[in-house]
């Protein structure tokens, strides 16, 4: 569970959705390490540019690190 102030303001349903994970795919066109603002923004722009096989890995929940604490990003 994250200790981010932002994360704690979410509903239980939203928090569960962001903490959920799928099995890691065997292949991906693009692999992004980190689900903070930079990683999520990069994934979004890649998808907007037509890249559909993007995988994001993080050790914790989405925005649970510096981005969620407004300490960087």
N, CA, C and O atoms as a Tinker XYZ file with bonds, in Angstrom:
   292  protein
     1  N      0.845000   -1.175000    0.000000    73     2
     2  CA     0.000000    0.000000    0.000000    64     1     3
     3  C      0.885000    1.231000    0.000000    63     2     4     5
     4  O      1.930000    1.265000    0.650000    81     3
     5  N      0.470000    2.201000   -0.709000    73     3     6
     6  CA     1.234000    3.432000   -0.852000    64     5     7
     7  C      1.003000    4.367000    0.326000    63     6     8     9
     8  O     -0.046000    4.329000    0.969000    81     7
     9  N      2.001000    5.211000    0.603000    73     7    10
    10  CA     1.840000    6.218000    1.649000    64     9    11
    11  C      1.686000    7.611000    1.046000    63    10    12    13
    12  O      1.774000    8.606000    1.766000    81    11
    13  N      1.461000    7.696000   -0.243000    73    11    14
    14  CA     1.294000    8.973000   -0.931000    64    13    15
    15  C      0.039000    9.688000   -0.443000    63    14    16    17
    16  O     -1.011000    9.063000   -0.287000    81    15
    17  N      0.140000   10.982000   -0.202000    73    15    18
    18  CA    -1.021000   11.772000    0.198000    64    17    19
    19  C     -2.083000   11.706000   -0.892000    63    18    20    21
    20  O     -3.262000   11.513000   -0.593000    81    19
    21  N     -1.683000   11.863000   -2.147000    73    19    22
    22  CA    -2.616000   11.788000   -3.269000    64    21    23
    23  C     -3.323000   10.438000   -3.304000    63    22    24    25
    24  O     -4.537000   10.366000   -3.493000    81    23
    25  N     -2.556000    9.375000   -3.121000    73    23    26
    26  CA    -3.093000    8.024000   -3.211000    64    25    27
    27  C     -4.123000    7.774000   -2.112000    63    26    28    29
    28  O     -5.122000    7.092000   -2.341000    81    27
    29  N     -3.890000    8.315000   -0.937000    73    27    30
    30  CA    -4.799000    8.107000    0.186000    64    29    31
    31  C     -6.136000    8.823000    0.004000    63    30    32    33
    32  O     -7.101000    8.491000    0.692000    81    31
    33  N     -6.216000    9.797000   -0.904000    73    31    34
    34  CA    -7.478000   10.503000   -1.134000    64    33    35
    35  C     -8.395000    9.753000   -2.103000    63    34    36    37
    36  O     -9.544000   10.153000   -2.293000    81    35
    37  N     -7.914000    8.690000   -2.708000    73    35    38
    38  CA    -8.714000    7.926000   -3.667000    64    37    39
    39  C     -9.748000    7.053000   -2.967000    63    38    40    41
    40  O     -9.580000    6.677000   -1.806000    81    39
    41  N    -10.800000    6.743000   -3.678000    73    39    42
    42  CA   -11.787000    5.797000   -3.154000    64    41    43
    43  C    -11.150000    4.407000   -3.122000    63    42    44    45
    44  O    -10.146000    4.162000   -3.792000    81    43
    45  N    -11.731000    3.513000   -2.351000    73    43    46
    46  CA   -11.202000    2.146000   -2.284000    64    45    47
    47  C    -11.194000    1.485000   -3.654000    63    46    48    49
    48  O    -10.261000    0.755000   -3.989000    81    47
    49  N    -12.233000    1.739000   -4.446000    73    47    50
    50  CA   -12.312000    1.135000   -5.783000    64    49    51
    51  C    -11.196000    1.650000   -6.686000    63    50    52    53
    52  O    -10.556000    0.866000   -7.386000    81    51
    53  N    -10.956000    2.972000   -6.677000    73    51    54
    54  CA    -9.888000    3.540000   -7.508000    64    53    55
    55  C     -8.527000    3.051000   -7.043000    63    54    56    57
    56  O     -7.662000    2.743000   -7.864000    81    55
    57  N     -8.333000    2.978000   -5.745000    73    55    58
    58  CA    -7.056000    2.500000   -5.200000    64    57    59
    59  C     -6.804000    1.054000   -5.619000    63    58    60    61
    60  O     -5.688000    0.704000   -6.003000    81    59
    61  N     -7.835000    0.216000   -5.546000    73    59    62
    62  CA    -7.699000   -1.188000   -5.943000    64    61    63
    63  C     -7.356000   -1.308000   -7.424000    63    62    64    65
    64  O     -6.540000   -2.145000   -7.810000    81    63
    65  N     -7.978000   -0.472000   -8.251000    73    63    66
    66  CA    -7.699000   -0.496000   -9.690000    64    65    67
    67  C     -6.240000   -0.141000   -9.965000    63    66    68    69
    68  O     -5.592000   -0.783000  -10.792000    81    67
    69  N     -5.721000    0.873000   -9.281000    73    67    70
    70  CA    -4.347000    1.308000   -9.512000    64    69    71
    71  C     -3.321000    0.343000   -8.918000    63    70    72    73
    72  O     -2.177000    0.303000   -9.370000    81    71
    73  N     -3.719000   -0.427000   -7.917000    73    71    74
    74  CA    -2.807000   -1.399000   -7.315000    64    73    75
    75  C     -2.825000   -2.740000   -8.041000    63    74    76    77
    76  O     -1.950000   -3.578000   -7.824000    81    75
    77  N     -3.812000   -2.942000   -8.897000    73    75    78
    78  CA    -3.933000   -4.212000   -9.616000    64    77    79
    79  C     -2.788000   -4.378000  -10.605000    63    78    80    81
    80  O     -2.240000   -3.397000  -11.109000    81    79
    81  N     -2.441000   -5.597000  -10.870000    73    79    82
    82  CA    -1.420000   -5.855000  -11.884000    64    81    83
    83  C     -1.812000   -7.084000  -12.691000    63    82    84    85
    84  O     -2.514000   -7.972000  -12.209000    81    83
    85  N     -1.349000   -7.109000  -13.903000    73    83    86
    86  CA    -1.564000   -8.233000  -14.796000    64    85    87
    87  C     -0.262000   -9.014000  -14.889000    63    86    88    89
    88  O      0.804000   -8.485000  -14.574000    81    87
    89  N     -0.339000  -10.259000  -15.317000    73    87    90
    90  CA     0.902000  -10.998000  -15.549000    64    89    91
    91  C      1.776000  -10.265000  -16.580000    63    90    92    93
    92  O      1.261000   -9.687000  -17.538000    81    91
    93  N      3.060000  -10.294000  -16.381000    73    91    94
    94  CA     3.979000   -9.631000  -17.312000    64    93    95
    95  C      3.921000  -10.311000  -18.678000    63    94    96    97
    96  O      3.961000  -11.538000  -18.767000    81    95
    97  N      3.827000   -9.515000  -19.737000    73    95    98
    98  CA     3.825000  -10.106000  -21.079000    64    97    99
    99  C      5.219000  -10.620000  -21.432000    63    98   100   101
   100  O      6.223000  -10.161000  -20.889000    81    99
   101  N      5.256000  -11.569000  -22.340000    73    99   102
   102  CA     6.556000  -12.109000  -22.773000    64   101   103
   103  C      7.274000  -11.133000  -23.700000    63   102   104   105
   104  O      8.503000  -11.121000  -23.763000    81   103
   105  N      6.508000  -10.316000  -24.416000    73   103   106
   106  CA     7.101000   -9.336000  -25.328000    64   105   107
   107  C      6.319000   -8.030000  -25.244000    63   106   108   109
   108  O      5.155000   -8.010000  -24.845000    81   107
   109  N      6.968000   -6.964000  -25.618000    73   107   110
   110  CA     6.330000   -5.647000  -25.710000    64   109   111
   111  C      7.157000   -4.809000  -26.669000    63   110   112   113
   112  O      8.380000   -4.930000  -26.727000    81   111
   113  N      6.476000   -3.964000  -27.414000    73   111   114
   114  CA     7.191000   -3.058000  -28.319000    64   113   115
   115  C      7.991000   -2.036000  -27.521000    63   114   116   117
   116  O      9.122000   -1.702000  -27.873000    81   115
   117  N      7.379000   -1.538000  -26.427000    73   115   118
   118  CA     8.035000   -0.559000  -25.562000    64   117   119
   119  C      7.816000   -0.969000  -24.116000    63   118   120   121
   120  O      6.699000   -1.296000  -23.715000    81   119
   121  N      8.882000   -0.951000  -23.342000    73   119   122
   122  CA     8.816000   -1.221000  -21.910000    64   121   123
   123  C      9.201000    0.054000  -21.172000    63   122   124   125
   124  O     10.269000    0.614000  -21.419000    81   123
   125  N      8.350000    0.512000  -20.279000    73   123   126
   126  CA     8.613000    1.719000  -19.500000    64   125   127
   127  C      8.785000    1.301000  -18.049000    63   126   128   129
   128  O      7.930000    0.619000  -17.483000    81   127
   129  N      9.895000    1.713000  -17.453000    73   127   130
   130  CA    10.146000    1.422000  -16.047000    64   129   131
   131  C      9.764000    2.639000  -15.222000    63   130   132   133
   132  O     10.407000    3.686000  -15.305000    81   131
   133  N      8.719000    2.492000  -14.431000    73   131   134
   134  CA     8.260000    3.570000  -13.572000    64   133   135
   135  C      6.876000    4.054000  -13.961000    63   134   136   137
   136  O      6.645000    4.458000  -15.100000    81   135
   137  N      5.948000    4.010000  -12.994000    73   135   138
   138  CA     4.568000    4.434000  -13.227000    64   137   139
   139  C      4.290000    5.772000  -12.553000    63   138   140   141
   140  O      3.210000    5.998000  -12.007000    81   139
   141  N      5.287000    6.655000  -12.600000    73   139   142
   142  CA     5.105000    8.018000  -12.112000    64   141   143
   143  C      4.636000    8.902000  -13.255000    63   142   144   145
   144  O      4.248000    8.412000  -14.316000    81   143
   145  N      4.674000   10.194000  -13.032000    73   143   146
   146  CA     4.193000   11.137000  -14.049000    64   145   147
   147  C      4.961000   11.015000  -15.364000    63   146   148   149
   148  O      4.361000   11.081000  -16.437000    81   147
   149  N      6.253000   10.841000  -15.292000    73   147   150
   150  CA     7.052000   10.746000  -16.523000    64   149   151
   151  C      6.741000    9.449000  -17.268000    63   150   152   153
   152  O      6.529000    9.473000  -18.480000    81   151
   153  N      6.709000    8.323000  -16.565000    73   151   154
   154  CA     6.410000    7.045000  -17.211000    64   153   155
   155  C      5.012000    6.996000  -17.797000    63   154   156   157
   156  O      4.827000    6.545000  -18.927000    81   155
   157  N      4.024000    7.458000  -17.038000    73   155   158
   158  CA     2.646000    7.452000  -17.526000    64   157   159
   159  C      2.461000    8.419000  -18.693000    63   158   160   161
   160  O      1.753000    8.116000  -19.654000    81   159
   161  N      3.097000    9.574000  -18.604000    73   159   162
   162  CA     3.016000   10.546000  -19.697000    64   161   163
   163  C      3.657000    9.989000  -20.961000    63   162   164   165
   164  O      3.121000   10.143000  -22.059000    81   163
   165  N      4.787000    9.354000  -20.804000    73   163   166
   166  CA     5.470000    8.738000  -21.950000    64   165   167
   167  C      4.575000    7.683000  -22.597000    63   166   168   169
   168  O      4.452000    7.634000  -23.821000    81   167
   169  N      3.956000    6.846000  -21.779000    73   167   170
   170  CA     3.061000    5.807000  -22.308000    64   169   171
   171  C      1.884000    6.432000  -23.042000    63   170   172   173
   172  O      1.503000    5.966000  -24.116000    81   171
   173  N      1.310000    7.475000  -22.475000    73   171   174
   174  CA     0.163000    8.130000  -23.103000    64   173   175
   175  C      0.538000    8.701000  -24.465000    63   174   176   177
   176  O     -0.181000    8.505000  -25.445000    81   175
   177  N      1.667000    9.408000  -24.526000    73   175   178
   178  CA     2.086000    9.994000  -25.805000    64   177   179
   179  C      2.446000    8.927000  -26.833000    63   178   180   181
   180  O      2.184000    9.109000  -28.022000    81   179
   181  N      3.036000    7.826000  -26.402000    73   179   182
   182  CA     3.317000    6.737000  -27.333000    64   181   183
   183  C      2.019000    6.169000  -27.902000    63   182   184   185
   184  O      1.926000    5.903000  -29.100000    81   183
   185  N      1.027000    5.985000  -27.047000    73   183   186
   186  CA    -0.267000    5.477000  -27.522000    64   185   187
   187  C     -0.924000    6.464000  -28.481000    63   186   188   189
   188  O     -1.524000    6.055000  -29.476000    81   187
   189  N     -0.816000    7.750000  -28.192000    73   187   190
   190  CA    -1.364000    8.770000  -29.088000    64   189   191
   191  C     -0.656000    8.749000  -30.438000    63   190   192   193
   192  O     -1.252000    9.097000  -31.457000    81   191
   193  N      0.614000    8.342000  -30.452000    73   191   194
   194  CA     1.391000    8.279000  -31.687000    64   193   195
   195  C      1.185000    6.960000  -32.434000    63   194   196   197
   196  O      1.781000    6.740000  -33.488000    81   195
   197  N      0.335000    6.081000  -31.882000    73   195   198
   198  CA     0.017000    4.843000  -32.583000    64   197   199
   199  C      0.719000    3.604000  -32.070000    63   198   200   201
   200  O      0.517000    2.520000  -32.617000    81   199
   201  N      1.533000    3.726000  -31.045000    73   199   202
   202  CA     2.188000    2.554000  -30.462000    64   201   203
   203  C      1.181000    1.888000  -29.529000    63   202   204   205
   204  O      0.730000    2.500000  -28.560000    81   203
   205  N      0.833000    0.654000  -29.816000    73   203   206
   206  CA    -0.221000    0.002000  -29.037000    64   205   207
   207  C      0.299000   -1.055000  -28.069000    63   206   208   209
   208  O     -0.455000   -1.531000  -27.221000    81   207
   209  N      1.553000   -1.424000  -28.177000    73   207   210
   210  CA     2.114000   -2.487000  -27.346000    64   209   211
   211  C      3.083000   -1.886000  -26.329000    63   210   212   213
   212  O      4.297000   -2.052000  -26.440000    81   211
   213  N      2.531000   -1.184000  -25.336000    73   211   214
   214  CA     3.331000   -0.509000  -24.310000    64   213   215
   215  C      3.080000   -1.201000  -22.978000    63   214   216   217
   216  O      1.933000   -1.457000  -22.612000    81   215
   217  N      4.140000   -1.502000  -22.260000    73   215   218
   218  CA     4.035000   -2.144000  -20.954000    64   217   219
   219  C      4.759000   -1.270000  -19.924000    63   218   220   221
   220  O      5.891000   -0.842000  -20.150000    81   219
   221  N      4.097000   -1.010000  -18.798000    73   219   222
   222  CA     4.675000   -0.189000  -17.732000    64   221   223
   223  C      4.927000   -1.075000  -16.519000    63   222   224   225
   224  O      4.031000   -1.784000  -16.062000    81   223
   225  N      6.152000   -1.031000  -16.002000    73   223   226
   226  CA     6.513000   -1.771000  -14.800000    64   225   227
   227  C      6.853000   -0.795000  -13.686000    63   226   228   229
   228  O      7.496000    0.227000  -13.925000    81   227
   229  N      6.428000   -1.105000  -12.480000    73   227   230
   230  CA     6.811000   -0.340000  -11.303000    64   229   231
   231  C      6.823000   -1.285000  -10.122000    63   230   232   233
   232  O      6.103000   -2.284000  -10.118000    81   231
   233  N      7.635000   -0.983000   -9.119000    73   231   234
   234  CA     7.706000   -1.856000   -7.943000    64   233   235
   235  C      6.524000   -1.643000   -7.006000    63   234   236   237
   236  O      6.228000   -2.504000   -6.177000    81   235
   237  N      5.850000   -0.511000   -7.128000    73   235   238
   238  CA     4.715000   -0.197000   -6.263000    64   237   239
   239  C      3.507000    0.196000   -7.107000    63   238   240   241
   240  O      3.466000   -0.072000   -8.308000    81   239
   241  N      2.546000    0.821000   -6.485000    73   239   242
   242  CA     1.336000    1.262000   -7.178000    64   241   243
   243  C      1.620000    2.491000   -8.034000    63   242   244   245
   244  O      2.647000    3.151000   -7.872000    81   243
   245  N      0.710000    2.788000   -8.936000    73   243   246
   246  CA     0.803000    3.959000   -9.799000    64   245   247
   247  C      0.927000    5.217000   -8.934000    63   246   248   249
   248  O      0.192000    5.385000   -7.961000    81   247
   249  N      1.855000    6.087000   -9.295000    73   247   250
   250  CA     2.085000    7.375000   -8.605000    64   249   251
   251  C      2.380000    7.232000   -7.124000    63   250   252   253
   252  O      2.065000    8.129000   -6.342000    81   251
   253  N      2.981000    6.116000   -6.726000    73   251   254
   254  CA     3.231000    5.903000   -5.295000    64   253   255
   255  C      4.568000    6.468000   -4.838000    63   254   256   257
   256  O      4.836000    6.527000   -3.638000    81   255
   257  N      5.401000    6.881000   -5.771000    73   255   258
   258  CA     6.707000    7.410000   -5.389000    64   257   259
   259  C      6.726000    8.917000   -5.328000    63   258   260   261
   260  O      5.801000    9.534000   -4.801000    81   259
   261  N      7.770000    9.511000   -5.863000    73   259   262
   262  CA     7.954000   10.971000   -5.797000    64   261   263
   263  C      6.832000   11.727000   -6.494000    63   262   264   265
   264  O      6.417000   12.781000   -6.011000    81   263
   265  N      6.330000   11.221000   -7.614000    73   263   266
   266  CA     5.254000   11.916000   -8.332000    64   265   267
   267  C      4.005000   12.038000   -7.467000    63   266   268   269
   268  O      3.348000   13.079000   -7.478000    81   267
   269  N      3.673000   11.005000   -6.731000    73   267   270
   270  CA     2.486000   11.036000   -5.893000    64   269   271
   271  C      2.657000   11.890000   -4.658000    63   270   272   273
   272  O      1.676000   12.303000   -4.038000    81   271
   273  N      3.904000   12.158000   -4.300000    73   271   274
   274  CA     4.180000   12.980000   -3.106000    64   273   275
   275  C      4.556000   14.414000   -3.500000    63   274   276   277
   276  O      4.918000   15.218000   -2.642000    81   275
   277  N      4.469000   14.730000   -4.786000    73   275   278
   278  CA     4.846000   16.047000   -5.298000    64   277   279
   279  C      6.285000   16.418000   -4.978000    63   278   280   281
   280  O      6.602000   17.587000   -4.758000    81   279
   281  N      7.154000   15.413000   -4.955000    73   279   282
   282  CA     8.559000   15.672000   -4.659000    64   281   283
   283  C      9.423000   15.664000   -5.917000    63   282   284   285
   284  O     10.634000   15.876000   -5.838000    81   283
   285  N      8.830000   15.430000   -7.041000    73   283   286
   286  CA     9.617000   15.383000   -8.279000    64   285   287
   287  C      8.803000   14.789000   -9.391000    63   286   288   289
   288  O      7.582000   14.656000   -9.296000    81   287
   289  N      9.501000   14.432000  -10.452000    73   287   290
   290  CA     8.761000   13.819000  -11.548000    64   289   291
   291  C      9.333000   14.183000  -12.879000    63   290   292
   292  O      8.822000   13.746000  -13.910000    81   291
